[in-house]
Amino acid sequence: MQLSGPLFNLGTFFRQIDETSVDVEELFHMLNTKPIVKESPDAKDFKYKDGAIKIKNLSYKHIGAKRPLLDDFSLDIEPGTTNAIVGSSGFGKTTLFNLLFRIYEPENGTILIDDQDIKDLKFESFRKNISMIP
């Protein structure tokens, strides 16, 4: 009985080491992965004005998908308003935010923030000015 407690703790310790090594391996894999979306060599700094968002004729299809998730999608979000994107699973809510953050690149269409096409902006200056609250 006196050995069971320390042996249990030792087993827990080895399990945590094993899980941590898997997490570290995944971290190094992510760090070595080249991003799909690349910054333009002549990208400009983002200049925040009032936060107006205009999405025009946006089309996006996941790699390997048979049909587009977003097809000719347009949306205007006025500054100072509260908005919600609501829909069932697979509707495209997360994809829309990934396009807005430039994690994905649309096949067609434009996303403008304060009349600046996000394709023409530096990642760092753009991303430090936006956030999402899930």
N, C-alpha and C positions, 0 to 999 in steps of 0.2 A: 504494500500500500504506500510505503514511503517513497518508492521509486516511481509510482504511476504519475504523480504530479509533475516532477521534473521531466519525465519522458514525454508527457503530453505537451509541456511547454516547448521542449526541444523539437517535437514534431510540428508544432505551430510555427516555430521559428524557421524551420527548413521549408515549409509550405510558403511562407511569406517571401523568403529568398527566391524561391522558384518563380512565384508570381512577379516579383520585381524584375527578375532577369528577362522574363517575357516582355514586360512593359518597356524596359530599356531597349530591347531588341527592336520593338515596334517604333520607338522614338527615333532610333538611328535610321530605320528604314524611311520614316517620314522626312527626316532631315536630308536624306540623300535623294529624295524624289524631286525631280525637276518640275516646276509649276507648269501647268498647261497654258495659263494666261500670262503673257509677257508684257512688260511695260514698254511703251513706245520709246525709242531713243530720243525723240524730241518732245517728250511729255512735259507738261507745264504744271506748276503748282496750282492747287485748288484754291479758289478765292470764294470763301463763304459770303453769301449775301443775306438771303432770307430762308433758304432751305426748300425752295420749290422743286418738286420732282415731276418730270414728264417722261413717261415711257411711251414710245411711239413705234407701232407696228413690230413689236418684239416677237421673234420666233426662236424657239429652242427645242432641241431634241437631244436626249441623253445618248451617249455613245452606245451603239448597238440596238437602240430602240427602233421599233418599226414605224411609229407615228410620233409627231411632235407633241411635247407636253404643253408648250405655249405656241399658239399659232396666230400671228397678226394681233397680238395683245397690246392694248393701249390703256394708259391710266394717267390721270393728272392728280397730283396731291398738292393742295394749296398749303402755303406756309402757315404755321400756327394752328393747324387743325389736328384732330385726333382721328386716326384711321385704323381699320382692322382688316386683315386679310383672313377670311374664314372659308373653310371648305373641308371636305372629307380627305382621308388619307390618299396620297397620290395625286391630289388636285394640282400641286405645283407651288404651294406656299413657300416651302424651304428653297426650292429652285429659284423662285423669284428673288428671294433675299440673297442667295448666292450670286445671282446675276448682278444685283444691285451693289454688292460688295466686290465685284469683279473676281470672284472665285471661279465662276464660269464665264464663258464668252458666248454671247448670243450668235445665232446663225445669221439673223437679219434684225434690223431695227436699231433704235438708239435709246439710250438712257441719258437724260439730261438732268443735272442738278444745278440749279441757279443758272440755267442756259449754258452749261458747260458739259460737253459730251465726256462721259467718264472714261472713254477709251483714250482720250487725249490728256489724261491727268496722271501725275506721279502717284504711285500707290501710297507712299508714306503720307504725303500731304492730304490726300483724299481720305484715307482710312482713319486718320487721327481726328477727323471732323465728323465722323458718323458713328452711330452705335445702334444696337438693336436690343430691345428688352423683350425676351421671349415670355 
